[in-house]
Amino acid sequence: MKVTIRRLMELVRFILLFVTCTLISYGIITILSSHLLPANPYHEPHGNAVKVVKIIDQTKMHNVDWYYSRLQLFFMVGE
């Protein structure tokens, strides 16, 4: 099977076009995501926001059974 120069050049041109289009689309997606997504989605909220997560100190955990029962209920029921 002979590979002609013309066929080889078509393959090289296709690969270059594919890589170029891939890089351009990656750049466009990167630019759009940097403009659309917030810079820090986990920043402290402003206004009348309510904190819903309470960090539990390991030294002050006196009722561990309640947390285990709530976790078990969550896994069983999904609430």
N, C-alpha and C positions, 0 to 999 in steps of 0.2 A: 504494500500500500504506500503510495507516494503522497507526501504532503507538499502541496505547492506553496510558494511564497505568498500568493494571493490569499489562500485559505489561512495561512499562519497570520498574516496581517489582519484579516477579519477577526480572528480570535483575539489578537492583542487589542484591537480597537474595541471589541465587545467588553473585554475585561477592564480596560481603562474607563469606558463609559459606565460600566456597572459600579466600579469603585468610586468614580466621581459623583454619580447620583446618590450612592450610599452616604458619602461624606457630606454632601449638600443637605440631604434629608436629615441626617444626624445633627448637623449644625442648626437647622431650622427648629427641630424638636427641642434642642437644648436651649435655644433662645426663647422659644415660646414657654417652656417650662419655667425658666428663670423669671419671666414676667408674670406668669399666671399664678404660680405657687407663692404662698407667703414666705418671707425670708426666715422667720422663726415661728413655726406653727404652735410651739409649746410655750410661748411667752405668757407672762402673767396678764390675765384679762383686765380690762379697764371698765369702769362704770359699776353697775349693780350686779356683777357676776358673783356666783356662789361657788365656793370650792367644794367639789364632790368627793375628793379623795382625802382620806385622813391617814397619814403615815403613822404606823404603830411602832412604838418604841419597844424593843425586845425586852428591856429590863422591867417594863411596867405591864407586861402581859399577864394579867391575873386570871382571865377567863378564856383560856385557849380553846376549851371544848365548844364554846359558842361559835368561834370562827370556823372550826372544823365542821360543825353541823351545818353552818351556812354554806360552806364550800361544797359539802356533800349534797345539800339541797339544790344548789346551783347546777351541779353535774347531773343530778337525776331529773330535775324538772326543767331546768333552763331559766330559772328566775333569778 
